[in-house]
Amino acid sequence: YFVGLLFIQQTEAVLVLIQLYKNIYLKKLFNCILVSLALKSLCINDLELAPNKKSKLSSLFLNHSLVFIKGRVYSLRRKPQIMNYLTQQTAKFSTLKEDGRVRSPNFLEWFVGFTDAEGSFSINPMLTKDGSTLSKVGFMFKIALHIDDEKVLRYISAKLGVGGVRLYKNECIFSVTDKKGILLLISIFDKYNLNTSKYLDYLDFKQAFFGYHFNGWNNNLDSETSFTSESIKNKIIELKNKMNTNRINFDRPESSKIIITKYWLLGFIEGDGSFFIRRDNLTPTFSIENTGVQLPVLLKIKEFLENSLGFDKYSLYKIKNSSIILLTTVKARCVNGKSSVSLIINNINVLYNYLIPFFSHAEFLTKKGKDFNDFKIISKAVYMGAHRKEEIRSLILKLSNTMNNFRLSTYKGIIEYLNKEELNILTTVTSTIEYLIDGRVRDNITKKILPRQVSCIYEIIKNYGEILLANSLTEAASIVGLYPDTLSKYLDIEILNPKDAFIEIKNLKIRRVRVLFRNTELPYFVSK
């Protein structure tokens, strides 16, 4: 007698080694794919060719479920139960559809990003009444938010078709504890990788889950040893004790890469991002903050923004040679504290011309979307220089005092909202400044240049054609061999065409090049 083994590789190839009873075959496996059993092996190379879409299987799910049929030493009494259960669940979850519920890739990427920020995986051992032995193990996926975001958790639960939402004091909690729900989450997180160290917690969680429910570990089909109940319990406890706040090893498997997408980032921002205004100087600021061990993730986010926001080559040079997209780290303040890392953007040109348009057509699901809408209104007023007027400055401060924690239902202070007339004034501001073609900015009335708002780099062409770029006036003056003030006077000419902006100095050609600018009117405003 022989035992049938199934290997589902991530290339979606199915290799069936057939060694089970003579004349016995598996029916309705993979939604009515019949596999006859004989003393040979059968290879189904491409499930994409299957005529029925439901027969297309999620390799990530099967790879960590069917492989736990242990082989020659595994109890035949449990094998039919496991095969039947896994076949049923695979049919439902392999395409991430259930009962006609379609889960779009954008939503799933958003959900994974949101989980990286707000989700958690936990293993909950339960002891017998006398507390002497482990009776069973519970598994929980959880997202806990402020009670004002109850709506988004109910949306997630309905969209996924799993879990439930409960309220506790000022929190709302979405949790999944049942086997069916956990299996669906596994099919999602295996296809759309978590990027933070939460991925490591997920791997331990998944290993414990399959070990407990299916009496196996990883893909260890070739093992001759069957894990005993006691050894499984010990392994689960071991995994639990190195997860979450107990984790000391943050090395990510080499096979798993950090991949940033727009909707993953949107979900991550809804959890760990912030749109706010520095009230001392009315500087709009976007930031993402997390623990210090997440530095590799924030580096990837910075790289993603540099490559995805649509910067021209001169603007990208400015970005890469400045702190416009800034990463900062803060050491732990106490022995048991944690260091933190932040990504910060407060350059109004980047915010108004690039970051805000990038997310303007994406749907925020949490209350962070309200902060984003207010942030857009304030950013436009600042970009147009309207905040220099006292009336507009006061309205910006008033609006900023209704954002973020000020808007929470649990906030105990007094909130004064803009009325319709005030909101109309703030959203229909007129510009007080003019953006010149060479990157300088001047006052509309006085015609004076505003040095702190200049946004340019310097392009220098040597007499034999070599092109140099300089990030600042001081750097450019050093290359040319002049004092910065002297070079500035040469360049301070009225130009109508950037190609005519070159001036010749000492056999060199030099010009200012405007950066971080888009000459487009953007549909920014959402009615409140």
Buried (B, 14 or more C-beta within 10 A) or exposed (E): EEBBBBBBEEEBBBBBBBBBEEEEBBEEBBBEBEBEBEEEEEEBEEBEEBEEEBBBBBBBBBBBBBBBBBBEEBEEEEBEEBBEBBBEBBBBBBBBBBEEEEBEEBBBBBBBBBBBBBBBBBBEBEEEEEEEEBEEBEBBBBBBBBBBBBBBBBBBBEBBBBBBBEEEEEEBBBBBBEEBBBBBBBBBBBBBBBBBBBBBBBBBBBBBBBBBBBBBBBBEBEBEEBBEEEEBBEBBBEBBEEBBEEBEEEEBEEEEEBEBBBBBBBBBBBBBBBBBBEEEEBBBBBBBBBBBBBBBBBBBBBEBBBEBBEBBEBBBBBBEBBEBBBBEEEEEEEEEEBEBBBBBBBBBBBBBBBBBBBBBEBEBBBBBBBBBBBBBBBBBBBBBBBBBBEEBBEBBBBBBBBBBEEBBEEEEEEEEEBEEEBBEBBBEBEEBBEBBBBBBBBBEEEEEBBEEBBBBBBBBBEEEEEEBBBBBBEBBBBBBEBEBEEBBEEBEEEBEEBEEBBBEBEEBBBBBBBBBBBEEEEEBBBEE
